[in-house]
Amino acid sequence: MRYKMPIILLMAFSSCTGPGSKKQDKEPENLIEQKTVGSILRSDPGMDSIVSESSQIEVLAEGFDWTEGPLWVEDGGYLLFADIPPNRLYRWKEGEGASVYLEPSGYTGKEPRGGEPGANGLLLNSEGQLVLCQHGDRRIAKMDAPLENPKSVFTTIAHNYQGMQFNSPNDATFHSSGELYLTDPPYGLEQLLDDPKKQTPFQGVYRVRNDGQVDLLTDELSRPNGIAFSPDEKTLYVTNSDPERAIWMAYDVDEGGSVSNGRIFFDATDKTSTEKGLPDGLKVNSEGIIFATGPGGVYVFSPDATVLGIIQTGEATSNCALDTDEKYLYITADMYLLRVKLG
């Protein structure tokens, strides 16, 4: 992770198309010309129906410390995303650019702390409330304020397993039953290795039942990170952000919501020495196509694990999100907020 002073550059599109909490000291600057980065690798003919041949990787905003957790909000037509080191959320909307949405976002304590304090994964519950994976507070929480009038007031949804506090919830996804599935790597701890505040002897993948009970689904992954269901909810995908075991896992989900038959969906360990990034966030579209950030950018997988292509951002790429109509893929990559038009 690189830390730098955030200078947001907002893109005005033509008709053609460290912790800490430093305050932003420069107003966003609108740019006239569209900026693009990277390239799109096509490994299979099926990629053309997902990402058109004319698509480019557009820069929507840049100059952040480490962007994460993109979330499309249909009611309002905007994107929320996190900048983790400064403990801040941003809102981006077409024609308006990016602006600070919520601060603090993940650590609400009064004493300064190290590590990665901000929120990471963001999602909406069935009532349209913002749910946050809060690194600094080491919990899953919901914002006690309407989306249109955000405030840093939160209610805890879950913060421990059998009395042991979570490490730092990283990403989460809702099942149609309302139950919440989450990953808990150590990235938000103040000391990644041997932090004295770490209480669980493993990194877990959990389910939070509707009555609040927390179940451990698996403790076999060293750095569980991104998490998402297949459209029929019979498969749960979980990434492992470990350079020594850079893999995506797939698990069968039974009718009761438990998981079994864990198997490697794809192994990218051999790419970590030559490409930036690790398996991180992922999203699955309505047809079961998986958009998964990994070494080199965003991998586009078919449900049978065929690599259809890679959206090569040129940066370590953290996460992605689809808009409601699945017309665009929004990508967070190091200092950038990016977008790719889909087919």
Residue pairs with C-beta under 8 A, 6 or more apart in sequence:
1 18
1 65
1 66
1 85
1 116
2 65
2 66
2 334
2 335
3 18
3 19
3 65
3 85
4 63
4 65
4 335
5 22
5 25
6 22
6 24
6 63
6 64
6 65
6 83
6 86
7 26
7 29
7 63
8 24
8 26
8 28
8 29
8 61
8 62
8 63
8 64
8 90
8 97
8 98
9 28
9 29
9 31
9 59
9 61
9 62
9 63
10 28
10 29
10 30
10 31
10 60
10 61
10 97
10 98
11 30
11 31
11 34
11 35
11 58
11 59
11 60
11 61
11 97
12 30
12 31
12 32
12 97
13 34
13 58
13 94
14 32
14 33
14 34
16 34
17 34
17 56
17 58
18 65
18 85
19 85
19 113
19 114
19 115
19 116
19 117
20 85
20 86
20 87
20 112
20 117
21 86
21 87
21 88
21 103
21 104
21 117
22 86
24 100
28 61
28 97
28 98
28 99
30 97
34 58
34 59
35 58
35 59
36 56
36 57
36 58
36 59
37 57
37 59
37 313
37 314
37 315
37 336
37 338
38 57
38 297
38 311
38 312
38 313
38 314
39 57
39 312
40 47
40 51
40 55
40 56
40 57
40 309
40 310
40 311
40 312
40 340
41 309
41 310
41 311
41 312
42 48
42 308
42 309
43 307
43 308
43 309
43 310
44 302
44 306
44 307
44 308
44 309
46 302
46 306
46 308
47 300
47 308
47 309
48 343
49 343
50 289
50 300
50 308
50 309
50 342
50 343
51 300
51 309
51 311
51 340
51 341
51 342
51 343
52 341
52 342
52 343
55 340
55 341
55 342
55 343
56 340
57 311
57 312
57 313
57 331
57 338
57 339
57 340
58 338
58 339
58 340
58 341
59 336
59 337
59 338
60 92
60 97
60 98
60 330
60 336
60 337
60 338
60 339
61 90
61 92
61 97
61 98
61 336
61 337
62 335
62 336
62 337
63 335
64 83
64 90
64 334
64 335
64 336
64 337
65 83
65 84
65 85
65 86
65 335
66 83
66 84
66 85
66 116
66 318
66 334
66 335
67 81
67 82
67 83
67 84
67 318
67 332
67 333
67 334
67 335
67 336
67 337
68 81
68 82
68 83
68 84
68 118
68 120
68 121
68 281
68 318
68 319
68 332
69 80
69 81
69 82
69 119
69 120
69 121
69 122
69 133
69 171
69 281
69 319
69 332
70 79
70 80
70 81
70 122
70 319
70 320
70 321
70 330
70 331
70 332
70 337
71 79
71 80
71 81
71 122
71 123
71 124
71 321
72 78
72 79
72 321
72 322
72 323
72 324
72 330
73 79
73 80
73 124
73 147
74 323
74 324
75 128
75 147
76 93
76 147
76 148
77 93
77 94
78 91
78 92
78 93
78 96
79 91
79 92
79 93
79 321
79 330
79 337
80 89
80 90
80 91
80 92
80 101
80 122
80 130
81 89
81 90
81 92
81 122
81 330
81 332
81 337
82 88
82 89
82 90
82 105
82 106
82 118
82 119
82 120
82 122
82 332
83 89
83 90
83 118
84 106
84 116
84 117
84 118
84 119
84 120
84 135
85 116
85 117
85 118
86 103
86 118
87 103
87 104
87 105
87 106
87 107
87 117
87 118
87 119
87 136
88 100
88 101
88 102
88 103
88 104
88 105
88 118
89 100
89 101
89 102
89 103
89 105
89 118
89 119
89 122
89 150
90 98
90 99
90 100
90 101
90 337
91 98
91 99
91 100
91 101
92 98
92 337
98 337
101 150
102 143
102 150
102 151
102 152
103 152
104 117
104 118
104 136
104 152
105 118
105 119
105 132
105 134
105 152
106 116
106 117
106 118
106 119
106 120
106 132
106 133
106 134
106 135
106 136
106 137
106 188
107 113
107 117
107 118
107 134
107 135
107 136
107 137
108 134
108 136
108 137
108 152
108 154
109 136
109 137
113 136
113 190
114 190
114 191
115 135
115 136
115 168
115 187
115 188
115 189
115 190
115 191
115 192
116 135
116 136
116 168
116 187
116 188
117 135
117 136
117 188
118 135
118 136
119 132
119 133
119 134
119 135
120 132
120 133
120 134
120 135
120 168
120 169
120 170
120 171
120 187
120 188
121 132
121 133
121 169
121 170
121 171
121 172
121 182
121 281
121 319
122 130
122 131
122 132
122 133
123 130
123 131
123 172
123 173
123 174
124 130
124 131
125 131
125 142
125 174
125 178
126 174
126 178
128 147
129 142
129 143
129 147
130 142
130 143
130 147
130 150
131 140
131 141
131 142
131 143
131 157
131 172
131 180
132 140
132 141
132 142
132 143
132 154
133 140
133 168
133 169
133 170
133 171
133 172
133 182
134 140
134 141
134 154
134 169
135 168
135 169
135 170
135 187
135 188
136 168
136 188
137 154
137 159
138 159
138 165
138 166
138 167
138 168
138 169
138 188
139 156
139 157
139 158
139 159
139 166
139 169
140 156
140 157
140 158
140 159
140 166
140 169
140 172
140 180
140 182
140 208
141 154
141 155
141 156
141 157
142 154
142 155
142 157
143 150
143 151
143 152
143 153
143 154
144 151
144 153
144 154
144 155
145 151
145 153
157 180
157 208
157 212
158 166
158 169
158 180
158 182
158 206
158 208
158 212
158 214
159 165
159 166
160 166
160 199
160 214
161 200
161 204
161 206
161 214
161 216
162 214
164 199
164 200
165 197
165 199
165 200
166 184
166 200
167 184
167 185
167 186
167 187
167 188
167 189
167 198
167 200
167 203
168 184
168 185
168 186
168 187
168 188
168 189
169 182
169 183
169 184
169 188
170 182
170 183
170 184
170 185
170 187
170 188
170 224
170 225
171 182
171 183
171 225
171 226
171 227
171 281
171 319
172 180
172 181
172 182
172 183
172 227
173 180
173 181
173 182
173 227
173 228
173 229
174 180
174 181
175 181
175 229
175 233
175 257
176 233
177 210
177 257
178 210
179 207
179 208
179 209
179 210
179 257
180 207
180 208
181 205
181 206
181 207
181 208
181 217
181 227
181 229
181 236
182 205
182 206
182 207
182 208
182 227
183 203
183 204
183 205
183 206
183 224
183 225
183 226
183 227
183 238
184 200
184 203
184 204
184 205
184 206
184 224
185 203
185 223
185 224
185 225
185 241
186 192
186 193
186 195
186 198
186 203
186 223
187 223
189 195
189 197
189 198
190 197
202 219
203 219
203 221
203 222
203 223
203 224
204 216
204 217
204 218
204 219
204 224
205 216
205 217
205 218
205 219
205 221
205 224
205 227
205 238
205 259
206 214
206 215
206 216
206 217
207 214
207 215
207 217
207 257
207 258
208 214
208 215
209 215
215 258
217 251
217 258
217 259
218 224
218 238
218 251
218 259
218 262
220 262
221 238
221 240
221 242
221 249
222 240
222 242
222 244
222 245
223 240
223 241
223 242
224 238
224 239
224 240
224 241
225 238
225 239
225 240
225 241
225 279
225 280
225 281
226 237
226 238
226 239
226 279
226 280
226 281
226 282
226 292
226 293
226 319
227 236
227 237
227 238
227 239
227 282
228 236
228 237
228 282
228 283
228 284
228 290
229 235
229 236
229 237
229 253
229 284
230 236
230 237
230 284
230 288
230 303
231 284
231 286
231 287
231 288
233 253
234 252
234 253
235 250
235 251
235 252
235 253
236 250
236 251
236 253
236 259
237 248
237 249
237 250
237 251
237 265
237 282
237 284
237 290
237 292
238 248
238 249
238 251
239 247
239 248
239 249
239 279
239 280
239 281
239 282
239 292
239 294
240 246
240 247
240 248
240 249
240 279
241 278
241 279
241 280
242 278
243 269
243 272
243 278
244 269
245 269
246 267
246 268
246 269
246 271
246 272
246 278
246 279
246 294
246 295
247 264
247 265
247 266
247 267
247 268
247 269
247 279
248 264
248 265
248 266
248 268
248 279
248 282
248 292
248 294
248 301
249 262
249 263
249 264
249 265
250 262
250 263
250 264
250 265
251 259
251 260
251 261
251 262
251 263
252 259
252 260
252 261
253 259
254 260
265 301
265 305
266 299
266 301
266 305
266 307
268 279
268 294
268 295
268 299
271 294
271 295
271 296
272 278
272 295
274 295
275 295
275 296
276 295
276 296
276 314
276 315
276 316
276 317
277 293
277 294
277 295
277 296
277 297
277 315
277 316
277 317
277 318
278 294
278 295
278 316
279 292
279 293
279 294
279 295
280 293
280 294
280 317
280 318
280 319
281 292
281 293
281 318
281 319
281 320
281 332
282 290
282 291
282 292
282 293
282 319
282 320
283 290
283 291
283 320
283 321
283 322
283 329
284 290
284 291
285 291
285 322
285 326
286 326
288 302
288 303
289 300
289 301
289 302
289 303
289 308
290 299
290 300
290 301
290 302
290 303
291 298
291 299
291 300
291 320
291 322
291 329
292 298
292 299
292 301
293 299
293 317
293 318
293 319
293 320
293 331
293 333
294 317
296 310
296 312
296 317
297 310
297 311
297 312
297 313
297 314
297 317
297 333
298 310
298 311
298 313
298 317
298 320
298 329
298 331
299 307
299 309
299 310
300 307
300 308
300 309
300 310
300 311
301 307
301 308
302 308
311 329
311 331
311 340
313 331
313 333
313 336
313 338
315 333
315 334
315 335
315 336
316 333
316 334
317 331
317 332
317 333
317 334
318 332
318 333
318 334
319 331
319 332
320 329
320 330
320 331
320 332
321 329
321 330
322 328
322 329
322 330
322 342
323 330
326 342
327 341
327 342
328 339
328 340
328 341
328 342
329 339
329 340
329 342
330 337
330 338
330 339
331 337
331 338
331 339
331 340
332 338
